[in-house]
């Protein structure tokens, strides 16, 4: 009795705000009650239980303080407990084993251990004892594994059996057969069979022929004429004359005001510009073929993702039906899962159409038979290493200024426009030419004479102005001509117009220079952003995959809902979409940067560009 009263008296003087002391008081009451006998013990026990019920809100604080006051467990014990928890979580059944994430989650339970804690992770408490401060590692603070995140591997699927699902009508496509194709083959076919490249090559041939025609103006002009003439003179005596004249002439234009020179120079620069245009068309065709092939690969990856979504939805329908049959599920959950399955099947149909259309676009770009269904040769998506991301932007700009064909194209067109101004002024200058001719003339005459009563006869006397015989002559002549048409006003107007076109060509060249700078800088920013999006999308895929697995486990154990599982599935599919699109966006951004730098080719698209 004295002990119990002492405890009661001490409990009145001490504050119950200290949970540790409250625990000691409660344990002392229990020990004192064990020493009592009969009704006193029962009354004391009832009093203790009543006091415990009154102080029930202090229980969370008691548990927290007991945990904080308890000595830290050894690292090995913590690891074993964490491993046991993970093993228990992994032992739960799953709806689809393929949905298990392909990554290892970070075990944060070992973050505060001595092996992973930094040197300053301990601090002294009030009594001088060392207290371990838990150190948590944020996975976003660690550098991402870009090599791992830049590859999205999908299991191979038989495309011919994707649509053969019993619950919907099969979709008949127009393709007759499948044709696997690699990126190297796409680029090779582009060089050899691309219609835009062939059209651009014919334009270059035309410009080369025009330049050859301008060079021919420096050669002399050759002319040849032959004339046969028969003359009949009615005066008496009557005379008949036949004449054959043959005249070859060679004329060489010595000076025409520079018309031939400036026209040839203008066509020369125009031809050089069209050659650069051909290179630009080749670059455009390679970029188009590359992006078309990557889009085809993306659509095939999305097709496989949609097929996985159908598999997951089918498994959900079966799971909900089993839960309904066992009495723990609802009809509404079955209807929800069936609606999601129908939606996934429709999305699979739409994705197959998109995949076929991308195959048609690639076949059109390569001038291949449209009956072939082109499919990529790889079963996974990966990021290409075409451009060094550590290279500075100044290096890319220098490469573009040195290699971009559009810059040289507009530069040559500017030179051609400047020569057109000089060509327009040539009509104001006199022309000077030299000619050489040879003339062969053969004339025969026949004179008919007749008399009245005195007789008549024929003679060979020529009439007036007609000379019979063979004549051969050679002539050399120099000619100087000057006569501006329309008093020169038309030439002056042509000069003014040509100068305006020359200034326009200069402005277009400057505009193209600014456009190249803007494109290279924009592509550089897009490339850096695309690389970051790959890592961000990889985190989303890991998180959504784990959320889908947990949602499936919660539904199986009765702690989750079917709607939660459907939403987790949608998030997982959208995350896979985002990662696949991020990988393709990075590849297209690198190819676009190679194109805008003017160094895109089969070698750089396959092996990358290194300055």
C-alpha positions in Angstrom: 0.0 0.0 0.0 2.8 2.4 0.8 4.4 1.8 -2.6 1.2 2.3 -4.5 0.4 5.5 -2.5 3.9 6.8 -3.2 3.4 6.2 -6.9 0.1 8.0 -6.7 1.6 11.0 -5.0 4.5 11.1 -7.4 2.1 11.0 -10.3 0.3 14.1 -9.1 3.5 16.1 -8.9 5.0 15.0 -12.2 3.8 16.3 -15.5 2.2 13.7 -17.8 3.4 15.6 -20.8 6.6 13.6 -20.7 5.7 10.2 -22.3 8.8 8.5 -21.1 8.0 9.2 -17.5 4.4 8.3 -18.2 5.6 4.9 -19.3 7.6 4.4 -16.2 4.7 5.3 -14.0 2.4 2.9 -15.8 4.9 0.1 -15.4 5.3 0.9 -11.7 1.5 0.7 -11.2 1.4 -2.7 -12.9 4.2 -4.0 -10.7 2.5 -2.6 -7.5 -0.8 -4.2 -8.4 0.8 -7.6 -8.6 1.8 -7.4 -4.9 -1.8 -6.6 -3.7 -4.2 -9.2 -2.7 -8.0 -9.7 -3.0 -10.3 -6.8 -4.0 -7.6 -4.2 -3.5 -5.7 -5.6 -6.4 -8.8 -5.7 -8.6 -9.7 -2.1 -7.8 -6.1 -0.9 -8.5 -6.1 -2.7 -11.8 -9.4 -1.1 -12.8 -8.0 2.3 -11.8 -4.9 1.8 -13.9 -6.9 0.7 -17.0 -9.2 3.8 -16.6 -6.1 6.0 -16.5 -4.7 4.4 -19.5 -7.9 5.0 -21.4 -7.9 8.6 -20.4 -4.4 9.1 -21.7 -4.9 7.1 -24.9 -4.2 10.2 -27.2 -0.6 10.2 -25.8 0.1 6.7 -27.2 1.5 7.9 -30.6 3.9 10.1 -28.8 4.9 7.2 -26.6 5.7 5.0 -29.5 7.7 7.7 -31.3 9.7 8.5 -28.2 10.3 4.8 -27.5 11.6 4.4 -31.1 13.8 7.5 -30.8 15.1 6.5 -27.4 15.8 2.9 -28.4 19.4 2.1 -29.4 20.0 2.0 -33.2 19.8 -1.5 -34.7 22.9 -2.9 -36.4 23.2 -2.4 -40.1 23.1 -6.2 -40.7 19.8 -6.4 -38.8 18.4 -3.5 -40.8 19.4 -5.2 -44.1 17.9 -8.5 -43.1 14.6 -6.8 -42.1 14.5 -4.8 -45.4 15.3 -8.0 -47.4 12.5 -9.8 -45.6 10.1 -7.1 -46.4 11.1 -7.0 -50.0 10.9 -10.8 -50.2 7.4 -10.7 -48.7 6.3 -8.1 -51.2 7.8 -10.0 -54.2 6.1 -13.2 -53.1 2.6 -11.7 -53.8 1.0 -12.9 -57.0 1.0 -10.8 -60.2 -1.5 -10.6 -63.0 1.1 -10.5 -65.8 4.8 -11.4 -65.1 5.9 -9.3 -68.1 4.7 -6.1 -66.3 7.4 -6.4 -63.6 9.7 -3.4 -64.0 13.1 -4.0 -65.7 14.9 -2.0 -63.0 15.9 -2.5 -59.4 14.3 0.0 -57.0 16.6 1.9 -54.7 16.5 0.4 -51.1 16.2 3.5 -48.9 16.3 1.4 -45.8 20.1 1.1 -46.1 20.6 4.8 -46.7 21.5 5.5 -43.1 23.9 2.6 -42.6 27.5 3.2 -41.8 28.5 1.8 -45.2 26.6 4.5 -47.2 26.5 7.4 -44.7 28.9 10.3 -45.2 31.6 11.2 -42.6 29.4 13.9 -41.0 26.3 11.8 -40.6 26.8 11.4 -36.8 26.1 14.0 -34.2 26.5 14.1 -30.4 23.3 14.0 -28.3 22.6 15.8 -25.0 24.3 13.1 -23.0 27.3 12.9 -25.3 26.3 9.7 -27.1 26.5 9.5 -30.8 23.2 9.7 -32.7 23.1 8.5 -36.3 21.3 10.9 -38.6 19.6 9.1 -41.5 20.9 10.2 -44.9 18.4 9.6 -47.8 19.7 9.6 -51.4 17.4 11.2 -53.9 17.6 9.2 -57.2 17.0 12.5 -59.1 20.1 14.0 -57.6 22.3 11.2 -59.0 23.5 11.4 -62.6 21.1 9.5 -64.8 22.3 6.4 -66.7 21.7 7.8 -70.2 23.1 4.8 -71.9 20.5 2.6 -70.2 17.7 5.0 -70.6 18.3 5.6 -74.3 17.2 2.0 -75.3 13.7 0.8 -75.2 13.6 -3.0 -75.8 10.4 -4.6 -76.9 9.7 -8.3 -77.2 9.3 -9.4 -80.8 5.8 -9.9 -82.1 4.3 -11.5 -85.1 2.6 -8.7 -86.9 0.5 -11.0 -89.0 -1.3 -12.3 -85.9 -1.9 -9.0 -84.1 -5.3 -8.4 -85.4 -6.5 -12.0 -85.3 -8.5 -11.5 -82.1 -11.8 -13.4 -81.8 -13.7 -10.6 -80.2 -13.3 -8.2 -83.2 -13.3 -8.4 -86.9 -9.9 -8.8 -88.5 -8.5 -5.9 -90.5 -7.3 -6.8 -94.0 -4.4 -4.6 -95.1 -3.3 -4.0 -98.7 0.3 -5.3 -98.2 1.2 -8.5 -99.9 4.3 -9.4 -98.0 6.7 -8.1 -95.3 10.1 -6.8 -96.2 12.6 -6.2 -93.4 14.9 -3.2 -94.1 17.8 -1.7 -92.3 18.9 1.9 -92.0 22.0 1.3 -94.2 19.8 -0.1 -96.9 17.4 2.9 -96.7 20.3 5.4 -97.2 21.7 3.3 -100.0 18.4 3.2 -101.8 18.0 6.9 -101.3 21.2 7.6 -103.2 20.3 5.3 -106.1 16.5 5.4 -106.4 15.2 8.7 -104.9 13.2 10.6 -107.4 13.9 14.0 -106.0 17.6 13.3 -106.4 17.2 12.2 -109.9 15.1 15.3 -110.8 17.8 17.6 -109.2 20.5 15.8 -111.2 18.7 16.5 -114.5 18.5 20.1 -113.5 22.3 20.2 -113.1 22.7 18.6 -116.5 20.6 21.3 -118.1 22.6 24.1 -116.5 25.8 22.4 -117.6 24.5 22.3 -121.2 23.6 26.0 -121.0 27.1 26.8 -119.9 28.6 24.8 -122.8 26.3 26.8 -125.1 27.6 30.1 -123.7 31.2 29.0 -124.3 30.3 28.2 -127.9 29.7 31.9 -128.5 33.5 32.5 -128.5 33.8 30.3 -131.6 33.6 32.0 -135.1 30.4 31.9 -137.1 30.5 29.9 -140.3 28.0 30.4 -143.1 27.7 28.9 -146.5 25.4 29.7 -149.4 24.9 28.5 -153.0 22.7 30.3 -155.5 21.6 29.1 -159.0 20.2 31.7 -161.3 18.7 31.6 -164.8 18.1 35.0 -166.6 16.2 35.6 -169.9 16.7 39.0 -171.5 13.9 40.0 -174.0 15.8 42.8 -175.7 17.2 42.0 -179.1 19.2 40.1 -179.5 17.5 37.7 -177.0 19.9 36.4 -174.4 19.6 33.5 -171.9 22.0 33.3 -168.9 22.6 30.7 -166.2 24.7 31.4 -163.1 25.9 29.3 -160.2 27.4 31.1 -157.2 28.9 29.4 -154.1 30.0 31.6 -151.1 31.4 30.2 -147.8 31.8 32.9 -145.0 33.7 32.8 -141.7 32.9 35.6 -139.2 34.6 36.1 -135.9 33.1 38.5 -133.3 36.1 40.4 -131.9 34.3 42.7 -129.6 30.6 42.8 -128.8 30.7 45.0 -125.7 31.5 42.0 -123.5 28.2 40.2 -124.1 29.7 36.8 -124.6 32.1 37.1 -121.7 29.6 38.3 -119.1 26.8 35.9 -120.3 29.3 33.0 -120.0 30.4 34.1 -116.5 26.7 34.5 -115.4 25.9 31.1 -116.6 29.0 29.6 -115.0 28.0 30.9 -111.5 24.4 29.8 -112.1 25.7 26.3 -112.9 27.8 26.3 -109.8 24.8 27.4 -107.8 22.6 24.6 -109.2 25.3 22.1 -108.3 25.0 23.3 -104.7 21.3 23.0 -105.1 21.7 19.4 -106.0 23.8 18.8 -102.9 21.0 20.5 -100.9 18.4 18.2 -102.5 20.5 15.1 -101.6 20.8 16.3 -98.0 17.0 16.9 -97.9 16.4 13.4 -99.3 18.7 11.8 -96.8 17.1 13.6 -93.9 13.6 12.7 -95.2 14.5 9.0 -95.6 16.1 9.0 -92.1 13.1 10.6 -90.4 10.7 8.4 -92.3 12.6 5.3 -91.2 12.7 6.4 -87.6 9.0 7.2 -87.7 8.4 3.7 -89.0 10.5 2.3 -86.1 8.5 4.4 -83.7 5.2 3.2 -85.0 6.3 -0.4 -84.8 7.3 0.2 -81.2 4.0 1.8 -80.4 2.3 -1.1 -82.1 4.0 -3.5 -79.7 3.1 -1.3 -76.8 -0.5 -1.4 -77.9 -0.3 -5.2 -78.2 1.1 -5.3 -74.6 -1.8 -3.1 -73.5 -4.3 -5.6 -75.0 -2.5 -8.4 -73.1 -2.7 -6.5 -69.9 -6.3 -5.7 -70.4 -7.1 -9.3 -71.2 -5.4 -10.4 -68.0 -7.4 -7.8 -66.0 -10.7 -9.1 -67.4 -9.8 -12.6 -66.4 -8.8 -11.4 -62.9 -12.0 -9.5 -62.4 -14.0 -12.5 -63.5 -12.2 -14.7 -61.1 -12.8 -12.3 -58.3 -16.5 -12.1 -59.2 -16.7 -15.9 -59.2 -15.1 -16.1 -55.8 -17.5 -13.5 -54.4 -15.1 -10.7 -53.7 -15.5 -8.9 -57.0 -18.3 -6.9 -58.6 -20.0 -6.9 -62.0 -19.1 -3.2 -62.4 -15.4 -4.0 -62.2 -15.8 -6.7 -64.9 -17.6 -4.2 -67.1 -14.9 -1.6 -66.5 -12.1 -4.0 -67.5 -14.0 -5.1 -70.6 -14.5 -1.5 -71.7 -10.8 -0.9 -71.3 -10.0 -4.0 -73.3 -12.3 -2.8 -76.1 -10.6 0.6 -76.1 -7.2 -1.0 -76.2 -8.2 -3.2 -79.2 -9.5 -0.1 -81.1 -6.2 1.7 -80.3 -4.3 -1.4 -81.6 -6.3 -1.2 -84.9 -5.6 2.5 -85.3 -1.9 2.0 -84.5 -1.6 -0.8 -87.2 -3.1 1.6 -89.7 -0.6 4.3 -88.7 2.2 1.7 -89.0 1.1 0.7 -92.5 0.9 4.4 -93.6 4.5 5.0 -92.4 5.6 2.0 -94.4 3.9 3.5 -97.5 5.7 6.8 -96.9 9.0 5.1 -96.7 8.3 3.1 -99.9 7.3 6.3 -101.7 10.5 8.0 -100.6 12.6 5.0 -101.8 10.6 4.4 -105.0 9.9 0.9 -104.0 6.8 -1.3 -104.7 3.9 -0.2 -102.5 2.7 -3.8 -102.1 5.7 -4.4 -99.7 5.1 -3.8 -96.0 8.5 -2.4 -94.9 9.4 -3.3 -91.3 12.6 -2.3 -89.4 15.2 -4.9 -88.9 15.6 -4.2 -85.1 13.2 -5.1 -82.4 14.2 -2.2 -80.1 14.5 1.5 -80.1 17.9 3.1 -79.2 19.4 6.6 -79.4 22.0 7.1 -82.1 25.2 8.8 -81.3 25.4 11.1 -84.4 26.6 14.3 -82.8 28.9 14.8 -79.8 26.8 16.5 -77.2 29.9 18.0 -75.6 30.9 19.9 -78.7 30.2 23.7 -78.3 27.8 25.6 -80.4 30.5 27.7 -81.9 32.0 24.6 -83.5 28.7 23.6 -85.0 28.3 27.2 -86.4 31.8 27.1 -88.0 31.0 23.7 -89.6 27.7 25.0 -91.0 29.3 28.2 -92.5 32.0 26.0 -94.1 29.8 23.1 -95.3 26.2 24.2 -95.8 25.4 24.0 -99.5 22.6 26.6 -99.4 25.2 29.3 -98.4 27.4 28.7 -101.4 24.3 28.3 -103.6 23.0 31.8 -102.8 26.6 33.2 -103.1 26.9 31.9 -106.6 23.5 33.2 -107.5 24.6 36.6 -106.3 27.7 36.5 -108.5 25.5 35.5 -111.5 23.1 38.5 -110.8 26.1 40.8 -110.7 27.3 39.6 -114.1 23.8 40.2 -115.5 24.2 43.9 -114.8 27.3 44.0 -116.9 25.6 42.0 -119.6 22.7 44.4 -119.7 25.1 47.3 -120.5 26.8 45.6 -123.5 24.2 47.0 -125.9 25.6 50.5 -125.3 29.0 49.6 -126.6 30.0 49.3 -130.3 30.6 45.9 -131.9 33.6 44.9 -134.0 33.9 41.8 -136.1 36.1 40.3 -138.8 34.9 38.1 -141.7 36.4 36.1 -144.5 34.5 34.9 -147.6 35.2 33.0 -150.8 33.0 33.4 -153.9 32.8 31.1 -156.9 30.6 32.3 -159.7 30.1 30.4 -163.0 27.9 32.2 -165.6 27.0 31.0 -169.1 25.1 33.1 -171.7 23.4 32.2 -175.0 22.5 35.0 -177.5 19.9 34.3 -180.2 19.9 36.5 -183.3 17.5 36.5 -186.4 17.2 38.6 -189.5 14.4 39.5 -192.1 15.4 38.1 -195.5 19.0 38.4 -194.6 19.0 35.2 -192.6 19.5 34.7 -188.9 21.7 32.8 -186.5 22.9 32.2 -182.9 25.8 34.0 -181.2 27.6 34.1 -177.9 27.6 37.8 -177.4 26.4 38.7 -174.0 23.7 41.3 -173.4 24.2 44.5 -171.4 25.2 43.8 -167.7 25.7 40.1 -168.2 29.2 38.7 -168.1 29.8 35.1 -169.0 32.6 33.0 -167.6 34.0 31.6 -164.3 34.9 34.0 -161.5 36.6 33.1 -158.1 37.1 35.7 -155.4 38.2 35.9 -151.8 37.2 38.8 -149.4 38.5 39.8 -146.0 36.5 42.5 -144.2 36.4 44.3 -140.9 33.1 45.8 -139.7 32.4 48.3 -136.9 28.8 48.8 -135.9 27.2 51.0 -133.2 23.6 51.7 -132.8 21.8 51.5 -129.4 18.3 50.4 -129.8 15.6 53.0 -128.9 18.3 55.6 -128.3 19.7 53.5 -125.4 16.7 54.0 -123.1 15.8 50.4 -123.2 19.4 49.4 -122.2 19.4 51.9 -119.3 16.1 50.4 -118.0 17.5 46.9 -118.3 20.6 48.0 -116.3 18.4 49.4 -113.5 16.4 46.2 -113.3 19.5 44.1 -113.3 20.9 46.1 -110.4 17.8 45.6 -108.4 18.0 41.8 -108.9 21.6 41.9 -107.9 20.7 43.7 -104.6 17.9 41.2 -104.1 20.3 38.3 -104.5 22.6 39.9 -102.0 19.8 40.3 -99.5 18.7 36.7 -100.0 22.3 35.5 -99.3 22.3 37.4 -96.1 18.9 36.1 -95.2 20.1 32.5 -95.8 23.1 33.2 -93.6 20.9 34.3 -90.7 18.6 31.4 -91.3 21.5 28.9 -91.1 22.6 30.4 -87.8 19.1 30.3 -86.4 18.6 26.7 -87.5 21.9 25.4 -86.0 21.2 27.1 -82.7 17.6 25.9 -82.6 18.7 22.4 -83.5 21.4 22.5 -80.7 18.8 23.5 -78.1 16.4 20.9 -79.4 19.1 18.2 -79.2 19.9 19.1 -75.6 16.3 19.1 -74.7 15.6 15.7 -76.4 18.5 14.1 -74.4 17.0 15.4 -71.1 13.6 14.2 -72.1 14.9 10.6 -72.5 16.1 10.5 -68.9 12.9 12.1 -67.7 10.7 9.7 -69.6 12.8 6.8 -68.2 12.0 7.9 -64.7 8.3 8.0 -65.7 8.4 4.5 -67.1 10.0 3.1 -63.9 7.5 4.9 -61.7 4.5 3.9 -63.7 5.7 0.3 -64.0 6.0 0.1 -60.3 2.7 1.8 -59.8 1.0 -0.7 -62.1 2.6 -3.7 -60.3 1.5 -2.3 -56.9 -2.0 -1.6 -58.2 -2.3 -5.1 -59.4 -1.1 -6.5 -56.0 -3.5 -4.2 -54.1 -6.4 -5.4 -56.3 -5.5 -9.1 -55.7 -5.2 -8.6 -52.0 -8.5 -6.7 -51.8 -6.9 -3.3 -50.8 -7.3 -1.6 -54.2 -9.9 -1.0 -56.8 -10.2 -1.9 -60.4 -10.4 1.7 -61.5 -7.0 2.3 -59.8 -5.5 -0.6 -61.8 -7.0 0.7 -65.1 -5.5 4.2 -64.4 -2.1 2.7 -63.6 -2.2 0.8 -66.8 -3.0 4.0 -68.8 -0.2 5.8 -67.1 2.2 3.0 -67.9 1.3 2.9 -71.5 1.5 6.7 -71.8 5.0 6.5 -70.1 6.2 4.0 -72.7 4.8 6.2 -75.4 6.7 9.2 -74.0 10.0 7.3 -73.8 9.7 5.9 -77.3 8.9 9.3 -78.7 11.7 10.9 -76.7 14.2 8.4 -78.2 13.0 9.1 -81.8 12.9 12.8 -81.1 16.6 12.7 -80.1 17.5 10.8 -83.2 15.6 13.2 -85.5 17.2 16.2 -83.7 20.7 14.8 -84.3 19.9 14.2 -87.9 18.4 17.6 -88.3 21.5 19.2 -86.8 23.7 17.2 -89.2 21.5 18.4 -92.1 21.6 22.1 -91.0 25.4 21.9 -90.6 25.7 20.5 -94.2 27.5 17.3 -93.2 24.7 14.8 -93.4 25.6 11.7 -95.4 25.4 7.9 -95.3 28.6 7.7 -93.2 27.6 10.3 -90.7 24.1 8.9 -90.2 25.5 5.4 -89.6 28.7 6.2 -87.7 28.2 9.7 -86.5 30.0 13.0 -87.2 33.2 13.9 -85.4 34.8 17.2 -86.3 
